[in-house]
Amino acid sequence: MKVLQDTKLDFKDVLIRPKRSTLRSRSEVVLDTTFTFKHSRQTWVGVPVIAANMDSTGTFEMAMALAQSKCVTALHKHYTIEQWAAWLRSEAAAAAIPYVAVSAGSSDADLAKLEEILKLHEGLRFICLDVANGYSESFVHCVRRVRAKHPQHTLMAGNVVTQEMTEELILSGADVVKVGIGPGSVCTTRVKTGVGYPQLSAVLECADAAHGLGGHVISDGGVTVPGDAAKAFGAGADFVMAGGVFSGHDESGGEVTTKPDGKKVKLFYGMSSKTAMDKHSGGVAEYRASEGKTVEVPYRGPVAGTISDMLGGLRSACTYVGAATLAEMERRTTFIRVTQQVNTVFTGREV
């Protein structure tokens, strides 16, 4: 047994210190970012915000909406090959394809399905290998297997939260490592297992490891407001992935329900929740526990307003630290430890 004594930090534990800036307007900030990935050698240009590959957020509809802002959607793995084929044939899908990642687990069935989907369209260049525990030896073998099969595809893989495993996945073929265990709003891994890592420290440490090898990282989870995304980029994240932020919209999965008091809601749930496992796996296996929860979130209409708010917040954060581009955020960011984030005297709904 070992106890590490240094305190690890979450988004709530810090604020970004402002710095002198020559920028005159938020409109001068460039969010488009260019990446050339380590293994695939693919060059991609876009806004590195990603809707998570949950079936309530990683939808075809979400992909088409976010692509208009050059943001990415990691499509959930439960779409059938027939659904993929129909969507890819549609005229509306064409503009979204460069901003789509095809998700898969690590099982033989998942990988076989991934192969069939990738054959449907040569423009599908991003693969997202997603498992809850990226520390298993079998997952490392899976990453190596997919890299060997698809040398020119950009491979996202995770989730992990430590330097050594970030390096292991990159050396095994991952271009982008997904960082985060337990920070999500509907994830209960930390409650059920006691395992996790505060997200800001995870990103700081994993980004340092990845960048040293020429790789990239995604901060996956824990974003509740645009300021959290700004902190993730400031900590070194190349991409920021969010689920709850994109829930409750027209483009989110599920139906709108009207409650007795007239309020409209949609369901949002973790992919290890009982709801998800009942839906996709025939229930929770007797050898495991559900590690996600199901909540009702307010119906929020089109996602365009949410993404506009997110990107507006990022532009503003850049102006506060003098970063002309989102890519400069890491170099321009200094964090300060705080005991309070915001003034909470008015906690009711805004009018």
Secondary structure as UniProt FT lines:
FT   HELIX           11..13
FT   STRAND          14..16
FT   HELIX           26..28
FT   STRAND          33..36
FT   TURN            38..40
FT   STRAND          43..46
FT   STRAND          49..51
FT   TURN            55..57
FT   HELIX           60..67
FT   TURN            68..70
FT   STRAND          72..75
FT   TURN            77..78
FT   HELIX           81..89
FT   HELIX           91..93
FT   TURN            94..96
FT   HELIX           97..99
FT   STRAND          100..104
FT   HELIX           108..120
FT   TURN            122..123
FT   STRAND          126..130
FT   TURN            134..135
FT   HELIX           137..149
FT   TURN            151..152
FT   STRAND          154..160
FT   HELIX           163..171
FT   TURN            172..173
FT   STRAND          176..179
FT   TURN            185..186
FT   HELIX           189..193
FT   HELIX           199..212
FT   TURN            213..214
FT   STRAND          216..220
FT   HELIX           226..234
FT   TURN            235..236
FT   STRAND          239..242
FT   HELIX           244..246
FT   TURN            247..248
FT   TURN            250..251
FT   STRAND          257..258
FT   TURN            260..261
FT   STRAND          264..269
FT   TURN            271..272
FT   HELIX           274..280
FT   TURN            286..287
FT   STRAND          294..298
FT   HELIX           304..321
FT   HELIX           326..328
FT   HELIX           329..332
FT   STRAND          335..337
//
